[in-house]
Amino acid sequence: MGKESRSFVLTGSSLSCLLVFAFLYAAFFTRNFSPLDSWKHHLWNWGRSSSHAAEKIDGDMEEREPLRSILRRLVRGEDRVKLEATGFSCYSDLHSEVCVTDKPVRINNHTVYVLSDQSSDQFKHSVQPYARKDDENAMKAVSPVQILHGKIDPPACHFTHDVPAMVFSSGGFTGNLFHEFNEVIIPLFITSQHFRSRLQFVITDYKPWMVEKYKRILKQLSAYNAINPAEDGSVHCFPGAVIGLKYHDNLALNTSDIPGGYSMSDFKHFLRKSYSLTITTVSEIEHPKPVLILISRRTTRKFLNEDEMVGLMEDLGFQVIITPPYNMSSLDKFAQVVNSCSVMVGAHGAGLANSVLLPAGAVMVQVVPLGLDWASAAYYGDPAREMGVQYLEYKIEAEESSLFDLYGRDHPIIADPQSIHLKGYDVARAVYLDGQDMKINLVRLREILVQARKLLGNPMSFK
């Protein structure tokens, strides 16, 4: 009996040792020798990761959608068929290009190596991951990302991640609030929101100031710190990747476009969550007077009689907040200010992009300088309505422009702005965007502000 018992213990101990050895081998060695087999587990069991950062995002990890299915949402039609057949596909339109792979990738600086178990020839593809590819000037500040797929000899991993990478550029026209929201922040929301924070941003043309400025937004969209791939030459390995961001329209989201389902209402809800904003509609604002925020420009398109404009606004019962550009640099604080306002007034320019932070039912009054009718409507007028913001337009008359004193009534710059636009964007910009200030007619402005007050008595319903 004693010998049999001892024999059983030895056998059990040996078996335990073998199991421990097998576990350690699988955990520490197989990934190095067979990365494709290792990542297959992540593609299909992505939602069961034990990462403590991911656990905080959503309590029910078992209900997560598989990574491969999440990636498929970013392509349709033939592009989706190609993704399913080869593990790699790109979608391209006028403004942006988005490449998707559900294969393991290794990212080193500005090169993405797509690992494949298929014996195809090497495939090279270059992408500039910024949503403005139709603008040559913007793309001059966007570094290309080289994608290598097929027969490749990738560098060894320095860091291995359990979530996919999303590669995009913070170059282009960043430094201008409109372009930051239009070409980076909104496209980033569109492309990444359905990952439910289970992805890692890899930012090319990395600008520390921009990462700091939008840290709350980045934190909401990803549970992981953003990576600067050019920082130290490290090789980062991921179970899949998205290179580029999807663009819908100017300050806009299209619910039927890829990946589908997101509206401007969703984006504004996301912003309120990111910045802890408590006011959803103007009816919730508790100020005794309607608060009007005046976007005060200091260089071009200035209001030459701004003091008189403020006096008029106060006479009409508004509490006025004058906001110069430097007050907009910290979104953490400024978002709270805009969210408490009922009316925003400003000349056509980047400052009006702050309208995304206005509560529903608020009124935006855009002062349209001479020669900027189309741009004013396309960039701010049309998008405002989709934001649930009531829109009024103050279109200046020729005599209100500083250009009138320079050129006179009969000059084409005054009499025929279209003829100036036909000479090209750079010519028109130099005149109407960079060379014009305005002295506003207070009688006409009063009419618009009275109309704004009436609109506030019957705010739009927008949740």
C-alpha positions as CSV (number, residue, x, y, z in Angstrom):
1,M,0.0,0.0,0.0
2,G,2.8,2.4,1.0
3,K,4.7,1.8,-2.3
4,E,1.6,2.3,-4.4
5,S,0.8,5.6,-2.6
6,R,4.4,6.8,-3.1
7,S,4.3,5.8,-6.7
8,F,1.1,7.8,-7.3
9,V,2.6,11.0,-5.7
10,L,5.7,10.8,-7.9
11,T,3.6,10.3,-11.0
12,G,1.4,13.3,-10.1
13,S,4.4,15.5,-9.3
14,S,6.0,14.6,-12.7
15,L,2.8,15.4,-14.5
16,S,2.5,18.7,-12.7
17,C,6.0,19.6,-13.7
18,L,5.4,18.8,-17.3
19,L,2.2,20.9,-17.3
20,V,4.0,23.9,-15.8
21,F,6.9,23.5,-18.3
22,A,4.4,23.3,-21.2
23,F,2.6,26.4,-19.9
24,L,5.8,28.4,-19.6
25,Y,7.0,27.3,-23.0
26,A,3.7,28.4,-24.6
27,A,3.7,31.7,-22.8
28,F,7.3,32.8,-23.3
29,F,8.7,31.0,-26.4
30,T,6.0,30.2,-29.0
31,R,5.3,33.8,-29.9
32,N,8.9,34.3,-30.9
33,F,9.0,31.3,-33.1
34,S,5.4,31.4,-34.5
35,P,3.9,34.8,-34.4
36,L,1.1,34.0,-36.8
37,D,-0.2,31.2,-34.6
38,S,0.0,33.3,-31.5
39,W,-1.9,36.3,-33.1
40,K,-4.7,34.0,-34.4
41,H,-5.7,33.5,-30.8
42,H,-6.0,37.3,-30.3
43,L,-8.0,37.8,-33.5
44,W,-10.7,35.4,-32.4
45,N,-10.5,35.8,-28.6
46,W,-9.6,39.4,-28.5
47,G,-12.3,40.3,-26.0
48,R,-10.9,37.9,-23.4
49,S,-7.6,39.7,-22.9
50,S,-6.4,40.0,-19.3
51,S,-5.0,43.5,-19.7
52,H,-5.9,45.5,-16.6
53,A,-6.2,48.7,-18.6
54,A,-8.8,47.1,-20.9
55,E,-10.7,45.7,-18.0
56,K,-11.6,49.2,-16.8
57,I,-13.4,50.1,-20.0
58,D,-16.3,47.7,-20.0
59,G,-17.4,45.3,-17.3
60,D,-18.7,42.5,-19.5
61,M,-15.6,41.4,-21.4
62,E,-17.2,38.2,-22.6
63,E,-19.6,40.1,-24.8
64,R,-17.0,41.8,-26.8
65,E,-17.0,41.6,-30.6
66,P,-14.1,39.7,-32.1
67,L,-11.3,41.9,-33.5
68,R,-11.7,40.6,-37.1
69,S,-15.3,41.6,-37.1
70,I,-14.5,45.0,-35.8
71,L,-11.9,45.6,-38.5
72,R,-14.3,44.4,-41.2
73,R,-16.6,47.4,-40.5
74,L,-14.1,49.8,-42.0
75,V,-14.4,48.3,-45.5
76,R,-17.3,47.3,-47.7
77,G,-18.0,45.6,-51.0
78,E,-14.9,44.4,-52.9
79,D,-12.6,45.9,-50.3
80,R,-14.2,43.7,-47.6
81,V,-13.9,40.7,-49.9
82,K,-10.2,41.4,-50.4
83,L,-9.7,41.8,-46.6
84,E,-11.3,38.4,-46.0
85,A,-9.3,36.7,-48.7
86,T,-5.9,38.2,-48.1
87,G,-6.0,39.8,-44.7
88,F,-5.3,43.3,-46.1
89,S,-7.4,45.9,-47.9
90,C,-7.5,49.7,-48.5
91,Y,-10.5,52.0,-48.9
92,S,-9.9,55.3,-50.7
93,D,-12.0,58.3,-51.6
94,L,-11.4,62.0,-52.4
95,H,-10.3,63.0,-48.9
96,S,-8.7,60.0,-47.2
97,E,-7.4,56.5,-47.5
98,V,-7.8,53.8,-44.9
99,C,-5.9,50.5,-45.0
100,V,-7.0,47.6,-42.8
101,T,-5.3,44.4,-41.9
102,D,-6.3,41.5,-39.6
103,K,-2.8,40.0,-39.9
104,P,-0.1,40.5,-37.3
105,V,1.9,43.7,-38.0
106,R,5.2,45.2,-36.8
107,I,5.6,48.9,-36.9
108,N,9.1,50.5,-37.0
109,N,9.2,54.2,-37.5
110,H,7.1,54.9,-40.6
111,T,7.1,51.3,-41.9
112,V,4.3,48.8,-41.3
113,Y,5.2,45.2,-41.9
114,V,2.2,43.0,-42.4
115,L,3.0,39.4,-41.6
116,S,1.3,36.7,-43.8
117,D,1.4,32.9,-44.0
118,Q,0.6,33.1,-47.7
119,S,3.5,32.7,-50.2
120,S,2.7,35.8,-52.2
121,D,5.2,38.2,-53.6
122,Q,6.1,41.3,-51.6
123,F,3.5,44.1,-51.9
124,K,4.4,47.7,-51.2
125,H,1.8,50.5,-50.6
126,S,2.3,54.0,-49.4
127,V,-0.3,55.9,-47.3
128,Q,-0.3,59.5,-45.9
129,P,-2.6,58.9,-42.9
130,Y,-4.3,62.3,-42.8
131,A,-7.9,63.1,-44.0
132,R,-7.1,65.8,-46.5
133,K,-5.2,64.0,-49.3
134,D,-6.9,66.2,-51.9
135,D,-5.0,69.3,-50.6
136,E,-1.4,69.4,-51.7
137,N,-0.4,72.0,-49.2
138,A,-1.8,70.0,-46.3
139,M,-0.1,66.8,-47.4
140,K,3.3,68.5,-47.6
141,A,3.3,68.3,-43.8
142,V,2.2,64.6,-43.7
143,S,4.9,61.9,-43.7
144,P,4.1,58.8,-45.8
145,V,3.7,55.4,-44.1
146,Q,5.2,52.5,-46.1
147,I,3.2,49.2,-45.9
148,L,5.1,46.0,-46.7
149,H,3.0,42.8,-47.2
150,G,3.9,39.3,-48.3
151,K,7.4,37.9,-48.5
152,I,9.1,40.1,-46.0
153,D,11.8,39.8,-43.4
154,P,10.4,42.0,-40.5
155,P,12.5,43.3,-37.6
156,A,12.2,41.6,-34.2
157,C,9.7,42.9,-31.7
158,H,10.7,45.1,-28.9
159,F,7.2,45.6,-27.6
160,T,4.2,43.3,-28.1
161,H,0.7,44.6,-27.7
162,D,-2.6,42.7,-27.3
163,V,-4.7,45.3,-29.1
164,P,-4.6,46.6,-32.7
165,A,-2.8,49.7,-33.8
166,M,-4.5,52.8,-35.4
167,V,-1.9,54.8,-37.3
168,F,-2.6,58.5,-38.1
169,S,-0.8,61.8,-38.6
170,S,-0.9,64.9,-36.5
171,G,0.7,66.9,-39.3
172,G,-1.2,68.6,-42.1
173,F,-3.1,71.8,-41.1
174,T,-3.0,71.1,-37.3
175,G,-2.4,74.3,-35.4
176,N,-5.7,75.5,-36.7
177,L,-8.7,74.5,-34.6
178,F,-11.0,73.9,-37.5
179,H,-8.6,71.6,-39.2
180,E,-7.8,69.8,-35.9
181,F,-11.4,68.9,-35.4
182,N,-12.2,68.4,-39.1
183,E,-9.3,66.3,-40.2
184,V,-8.1,64.6,-37.0
185,I,-10.5,64.6,-34.1
186,I,-13.8,63.8,-35.9
187,P,-12.2,61.3,-38.3
188,L,-10.5,59.7,-35.3
189,F,-13.9,59.3,-33.5
190,I,-15.5,57.9,-36.7
191,T,-12.8,55.4,-37.3
192,S,-12.0,54.3,-33.7
193,Q,-15.2,54.6,-31.6
194,H,-16.5,51.2,-32.4
195,F,-13.3,49.6,-31.0
196,R,-14.6,50.7,-27.6
197,S,-11.1,51.9,-26.5
198,R,-9.5,48.5,-27.3
199,L,-6.8,49.9,-29.6
200,Q,-3.6,51.8,-29.5
201,F,-2.9,55.0,-31.4
202,V,0.4,55.3,-33.3
203,I,0.8,59.0,-34.2
204,T,3.2,59.9,-37.0
205,D,4.4,63.5,-37.3
206,Y,4.0,63.4,-33.6
207,K,3.3,66.8,-32.0
208,P,3.5,66.7,-28.1
209,W,1.4,69.9,-27.8
210,M,-1.5,68.4,-29.8
211,V,-1.4,65.1,-27.8
212,E,-1.6,67.3,-24.6
213,K,-4.3,69.5,-26.0
214,Y,-6.6,66.6,-26.9
215,K,-5.5,64.2,-24.1
216,R,-9.1,63.9,-22.8
217,I,-10.4,62.8,-26.2
218,L,-7.5,60.4,-26.8
219,K,-8.0,58.9,-23.4
220,Q,-11.7,58.3,-24.1
221,L,-11.0,56.6,-27.4
222,S,-8.0,54.5,-26.3
223,A,-7.1,52.9,-23.0
224,Y,-3.5,53.0,-23.9
225,N,-0.9,55.8,-24.2
226,A,-0.3,57.0,-27.7
227,I,3.0,55.9,-29.4
228,N,5.4,58.1,-31.3
229,P,6.9,55.5,-33.7
230,A,9.9,57.8,-34.6
231,E,10.9,58.4,-30.9
232,D,13.5,55.7,-30.3
233,G,13.4,53.3,-33.2
234,S,11.6,50.6,-31.3
235,V,9.6,47.9,-33.1
236,H,6.0,47.5,-31.9
237,C,4.0,44.4,-32.7
238,F,0.2,44.3,-32.9
239,P,-2.5,41.7,-33.8
240,G,-3.9,43.9,-36.6
241,A,-3.8,47.5,-37.7
242,V,-5.7,50.4,-39.3
243,I,-3.6,53.0,-41.2
244,G,-5.4,56.3,-41.9
245,L,-8.7,57.9,-40.7
246,K,-12.1,57.9,-42.4
247,Y,-13.5,61.3,-43.3
248,H,-17.2,62.1,-43.9
249,D,-17.6,65.8,-44.5
250,N,-16.8,69.3,-43.1
251,L,-17.3,69.0,-39.3
252,A,-19.8,66.2,-40.0
253,L,-20.6,62.6,-39.5
254,N,-22.7,60.5,-41.9
255,T,-24.7,57.7,-40.2
256,S,-24.7,55.6,-43.4
257,D,-21.1,56.0,-44.3
258,I,-18.2,53.7,-43.2
259,P,-18.2,52.4,-40.5
260,G,-21.8,53.4,-40.1
261,G,-24.1,54.4,-37.3
262,Y,-22.5,57.5,-35.9
263,S,-24.1,61.0,-36.0
264,M,-23.1,64.4,-34.9
265,S,-25.4,63.9,-31.9
266,D,-23.2,60.9,-30.9
267,F,-20.0,63.0,-31.3
268,K,-21.4,65.8,-29.1
269,H,-22.4,63.3,-26.5
270,F,-18.8,61.9,-26.7
271,L,-17.4,65.4,-26.2
272,R,-19.6,66.1,-23.2
273,K,-18.3,62.8,-21.6
274,S,-14.7,63.6,-22.5
275,Y,-14.8,67.1,-20.9
276,S,-17.3,66.3,-18.2
277,L,-19.8,68.9,-19.6
278,T,-23.1,69.0,-17.8
279,I,-25.3,71.1,-20.1
280,T,-27.0,69.3,-22.9
281,T,-29.5,72.0,-24.0
282,V,-29.8,75.7,-23.5
283,S,-32.8,75.2,-21.3
284,E,-30.5,73.8,-18.7
285,I,-28.3,77.0,-18.5
286,E,-29.1,78.8,-15.2
287,H,-27.6,82.2,-15.9
288,P,-30.0,85.1,-15.3
289,K,-29.0,86.5,-18.7
290,P,-28.3,84.6,-21.9
291,V,-24.6,84.3,-22.2
292,L,-23.1,85.4,-25.5
293,I,-19.5,84.4,-26.4
294,L,-17.8,86.7,-28.9
295,I,-14.9,85.2,-30.8
296,S,-12.4,88.1,-30.9
297,R,-9.8,87.9,-33.7
298,R,-6.5,89.7,-33.3
299,T,-5.0,89.5,-36.8
300,T,-7.1,89.1,-39.9
301,R,-10.9,89.6,-40.1
302,K,-10.9,91.7,-37.0
303,F,-13.9,93.6,-35.8
304,L,-12.7,97.2,-36.0
305,N,-15.6,98.5,-33.8
306,E,-15.6,95.5,-31.3
307,D,-16.2,97.7,-28.3
308,E,-19.3,99.2,-29.8
309,M,-20.5,95.7,-30.7
310,V,-20.1,94.6,-27.1
311,G,-22.0,97.6,-25.8
312,L,-24.9,96.8,-28.2
313,M,-24.9,93.1,-27.0
314,E,-25.0,94.2,-23.4
315,D,-27.8,96.7,-24.1
316,L,-29.8,93.8,-25.5
317,G,-29.5,91.9,-22.3
318,F,-26.7,89.5,-23.1
319,Q,-23.9,88.7,-20.7
320,V,-20.9,88.9,-23.0
321,I,-17.7,86.8,-22.8
322,I,-15.0,88.1,-25.1
323,T,-12.6,85.3,-26.2
324,P,-9.3,86.1,-27.8
325,P,-7.3,83.2,-29.4
326,Y,-5.1,82.5,-26.4
327,N,-8.1,81.7,-24.3
328,M,-8.9,78.8,-26.6
329,S,-5.6,77.0,-26.2
330,S,-6.7,75.0,-23.2
331,L,-9.7,72.9,-24.2
332,D,-10.1,71.5,-20.7
333,K,-11.1,74.9,-19.4
334,F,-12.5,76.5,-22.5
335,A,-14.9,73.6,-23.2
336,Q,-16.7,74.4,-19.9
337,V,-17.0,78.1,-21.0
338,V,-18.5,77.3,-24.4
339,N,-20.9,74.7,-23.0
340,S,-22.4,77.4,-20.7
341,C,-23.2,79.8,-23.6
342,S,-26.5,80.4,-25.4
343,V,-25.1,82.4,-28.3
344,M,-21.8,82.4,-30.2
345,V,-20.8,85.3,-32.5
346,G,-17.7,85.4,-34.7
347,A,-16.3,86.2,-38.1
348,H,-15.7,83.3,-40.4
349,G,-12.6,81.5,-39.1
350,A,-11.3,78.7,-37.0
351,G,-12.7,79.9,-33.7
352,L,-16.2,79.0,-34.9
353,A,-15.2,75.3,-34.7
354,N,-15.8,75.7,-31.0
355,S,-19.5,75.5,-31.9
356,V,-19.2,71.7,-31.5
357,L,-19.1,72.4,-27.7
358,L,-22.3,74.5,-27.7
359,P,-25.4,73.0,-26.0
360,A,-28.3,72.0,-28.3
361,G,-30.6,74.9,-29.1
362,A,-27.8,77.5,-28.9
363,V,-27.5,80.1,-31.6
364,M,-24.4,80.7,-33.7
365,V,-24.1,84.0,-35.6
366,Q,-21.5,83.8,-38.3
367,V,-20.3,87.2,-39.6
368,V,-19.5,86.5,-43.3
369,P,-16.7,88.7,-44.7
370,L,-16.8,90.0,-48.3
371,G,-16.0,87.2,-50.8
372,L,-16.3,84.3,-48.4
373,D,-20.0,83.3,-48.9
374,W,-19.3,79.7,-50.0
375,A,-16.7,78.9,-47.4
376,S,-18.8,80.3,-44.6
377,A,-21.8,78.1,-45.6
378,A,-19.7,75.0,-46.3
379,Y,-17.5,75.0,-43.2
380,Y,-19.8,76.3,-40.5
381,G,-23.3,77.2,-41.7
382,D,-24.3,73.7,-43.0
383,P,-22.5,71.8,-40.2
384,A,-24.1,73.9,-37.5
385,R,-27.6,72.6,-38.2
386,E,-26.4,69.0,-37.9
387,M,-25.0,69.9,-34.5
388,G,-28.4,71.0,-33.3
389,V,-27.2,74.6,-33.3
390,Q,-29.5,77.3,-34.6
391,Y,-27.7,79.2,-37.3
392,L,-27.9,82.9,-38.3
393,E,-25.7,84.7,-40.8
394,Y,-24.6,88.3,-40.8
395,K,-23.3,88.9,-44.3
396,I,-21.4,92.2,-44.4
397,E,-22.0,94.8,-47.0
398,A,-19.1,96.1,-49.1
399,E,-18.9,99.3,-47.1
400,E,-18.2,97.3,-43.9
401,S,-15.1,95.8,-45.3
402,S,-11.7,97.4,-45.0
403,L,-11.2,96.4,-48.6
404,F,-13.7,99.0,-49.7
405,D,-11.5,101.9,-48.6
406,L,-8.5,100.3,-50.3
407,Y,-10.0,99.5,-53.7
408,G,-13.2,101.4,-54.1
409,R,-16.7,100.3,-55.1
410,D,-15.9,99.5,-58.8
411,H,-12.8,97.3,-58.3
412,P,-13.3,93.6,-59.1
413,I,-12.3,92.7,-55.5
414,I,-15.4,94.6,-54.4
415,A,-17.8,94.3,-57.3
416,D,-16.9,90.8,-58.5
417,P,-15.3,88.5,-55.9
418,Q,-15.9,85.5,-58.1
419,S,-13.5,86.8,-60.6
420,I,-10.8,86.9,-57.9
421,H,-11.6,83.3,-56.8
422,L,-11.1,82.2,-60.4
423,K,-7.5,83.3,-60.2
424,G,-6.8,80.5,-57.6
425,Y,-7.1,79.8,-53.9
426,D,-3.8,81.5,-53.0
427,V,-4.9,84.8,-54.7
428,A,-8.3,84.8,-53.1
429,R,-7.0,83.8,-49.7
430,A,-4.5,86.7,-49.7
431,V,-7.3,89.2,-50.3
432,Y,-10.4,87.9,-48.5
433,L,-9.0,85.8,-45.7
434,D,-5.6,87.5,-44.9
435,G,-6.2,91.1,-46.1
436,Q,-9.6,92.0,-44.7
437,D,-11.0,93.5,-41.5
438,M,-14.6,94.7,-40.8
439,K,-16.5,97.6,-39.2
440,I,-19.9,96.2,-38.4
441,N,-23.1,98.2,-39.0
442,L,-24.6,98.2,-35.5
443,V,-28.2,98.8,-36.8
444,R,-28.1,95.6,-38.9
445,L,-26.3,93.7,-36.2
446,R,-29.0,94.6,-33.7
447,E,-31.6,93.0,-36.0
448,I,-29.7,89.7,-36.0
449,L,-29.1,89.7,-32.2
450,V,-32.8,90.4,-31.6
451,Q,-33.6,87.4,-33.8
452,A,-31.1,85.3,-31.9
453,R,-32.9,86.2,-28.6
454,K,-36.2,85.1,-30.1
455,L,-34.8,81.8,-31.2
456,L,-33.6,81.1,-27.7
457,G,-37.2,81.3,-26.6
458,N,-38.0,78.3,-28.7
459,P,-34.8,76.1,-28.8
460,M,-34.5,73.2,-31.1
461,S,-35.0,69.7,-29.7
462,F,-31.8,67.8,-30.0
463,K,-30.4,65.1,-27.7
